[in-house]
Amino acid sequence: MRAVLDACVLYPTVLREILIGVAADGQFEPVWSDRLLEEWARTAEKRGGPADGLIARGAIATLSARFPSATTPEAGPDITNRLWLPDTGDIHVLATAIQAEASTIVTLNLRDFPMRELEAHGVRALHPDVLLTDLWLSDPDRVTDIVGAVHDTAQSLSGAAMPLRALLKRARLPRLGKALTR
């Protein structure tokens, strides 16, 4: 499955690291555009200041090197001009999915991607919690190992113990957190 990662799932570090870990494990093929990556960097800078913006740009360079085929060229007006979404600022995300022949958009903003509009283009929008929980149901050990590694890194960087379920809830992955901590 090819899946466009919306900027809103790239900025929260824990969420991004889990998605990228699962992608690196071959469970889906990530797709993004330069515009989506730039949105991530601008959001990081806006929310965390210039230092966070620089960290995001470094992470973008690393991701681009790690997944060289993930960056899809911007869709032209032949695609974008025929699209409609409630938030016109998200049309480029759908256009990226069409351009890359991706079947899925992974986003926290499902209301901005109405099913009826996406279906006409053979695309669906999924919340990352749904995607990751479904992948966990298909292969629990692989997803559990990836989440465990991200959890270990988060605890190491923070210098404090973090309950896994609370960490995943903050990362907007409550279903996955519940599944992993039963």
Disulfide bonds with the S-S distance in Angstrom:
none
